[in-house]
Amino acid sequence: MTRGSESTSYREEGLTEKETIGLSDRDKAKPSVLFLCDGEDGYSLVAQSILTHKADSYFRGFSAYTSNTCNVASACQALRQYNITCSDQYLSKIEAYKATYVDYLIALSPSSVQSGKPLPEYAKFIPWDVTEGGEIPSSFGVDRNSADRHTAIKYINDQINYFLSVYLYR
């Protein structure tokens, strides 16, 4: 999108022409956020779903993964316990976004950007590392995989809260 011009390329804004049908001008003007993960646990979908749940009025969330598959079932199952809607409507392989412009590209792990795959154009790159979510107490009372997922979701939620406080309220 050329800033300040009447001409708008919706693909540059992270949308296909089909996705813009029925969107108001305000929705088309919302900043786009692309979350990127390796696909193993579907954390980009988790982050995009949490952002949509909290700030859909202010941001357009998208998610991408760098591997051949993304664990959508695991991501959506993890969000159900928090009553957060999970949809893979805006989830694609990173290659689908290579000719796209996004306002914010948020990488959820170092492996997601070390894949060597081309990234979309972005105004601001924000690195997170969901693998640094903290230690899980042994008395947590659940299996290790579930505890790891819970810790990662809490970390993602905390990072989104921080992102919103910085970029929404300035």
N, C-alpha and C positions, 0 to 999 in steps of 0.2 A: 504494500500500500504506500502510495506517495502521500506523506503527511501534508495536510493542508490543501489537498486537491480534491476535486469532486469525483475523480476517477478512482474506483476501488477495485482491487483484485482480491477477491475473497480467498483464493488459494494462498496468496501471500499472508493472509491473516489466519491461516490454519484451518480454513473451511473449504469444502468443495462447494460448487455452485448449488448442488442439490441440498446441502445442509443450510444454505442461507434462505431457502424458501420458507416463508412464514416468520422469519426473524425481523424484529423491529430494528430501526436504525440504531437504537440504544444498544441492543444485543450485539449488533455487528461491530459496535465501537468498543466493546469490553476487551480489556487486555487478554491475550491468550497465554496459557500456561501449559507447557508440555512436560510431563513427568516421564523420565526415562529409567528403565531398569533392565536387568539381564533376562527377565522373564521367568526365572526359576520359581519365585514365590509370588509373582504378580504384584509386586509392591507399587509399580507405577499405576496400576488400576486402583489399588487401595488409596493411594495419595489423591488421584484424580477424583475418586468417589467422595473422599472426605472434603476436598476443596469444594466440590459441587454441593455437598450437603451444607457446608458452612457459608459459602460466598458465591453461589450461583448468580446472584444479582449483580456481582461486580467483576467476575472473571469467567472466561470460557476455559474449561479444563479439558485436556487431552492426555492420552497415555500411549507410551510406545515401549517396545522391548527389542533387545538386540539379538536374542537367540532365535532358534527356529520355531519355538512354541512359547506360550505364556500360560502359566497356571491360573487360569480364570476361576476355576472351581474353588481352589484354595483361597484366593483373594476374596471372592464373594462370600464364602462360608465364614471367613474370619470377620467380615463386616456385619453379618447378620446379627451377631450377639450384641452389637452396638446400635442396632436398628438403623443402619445406614444403607441406603439403596445402592446396589452395585450393578452397573450395566457396562458391557463391553462395546457399546455403540461408538465410542470415540477411542477405541484401542486398536492400534495397528503396529505392524513391524516398523522399525525406525526408517527403513527404506521408503516407506510411503510418505514420509515427511521431508525427504531430502531437498525438494524444491519449494519448501514451505517457509514462511516467516512466522516466528512466534516471538512474543514479547519476553517471555521468561522460559528458559530451558533449565529444568531442575533434574540433575542426575542423582539418582538415589543410591548409587554405589559406584566405586571406582571401576568395577568391571564393565559397567554399562557404557562408559566412554572410552574404555581401553579396547573395545571390540574392533576398532579400526574401520567401522562403518561410517559413512558420511552422515553428518548431523545437519539439521535444518539451520537456516539463518536465524539468529536470535539477537535481541537487544541486550539481554542480561543472562549470564550463565551463573547458576547457583548450585554448587556441589554439596550434597548431603551424603551421609554414609549410614544407612540403616543398620549396617553390621556393627556400628559402634553404639548401639542402643543401651548398653549398660549390662552389668552382671545381673543374672537372675538368681534370687535366693533359692537354696535347695529346698526350702520349706514351701515353695510356691504352690505345691499340691497338684501339679499337672505334669504331663509328659514333657520332655525337653523341647520337642518340635512345637507344641502348642505354646509353651512358655516363650520360646524364641519369637514366634509369630506375634504374641501379645506384646512383647517388649518392642518389637519393630513397629507395630501399629501405634503404640503409645508414642514412640519417638517421632514417627511421621506426623501424628496429630500435634505434638508439641512444636515441630518445625513449621507446620502449616499455620498454627496460631502465631508463631513469630513472624512468618512471612506476611500474614494479614496485618499484623500490628505495624510492620515496617512499610509495606507497600499500599495498604488501604487507608491508613490513617495519617498520611503525611500531607 
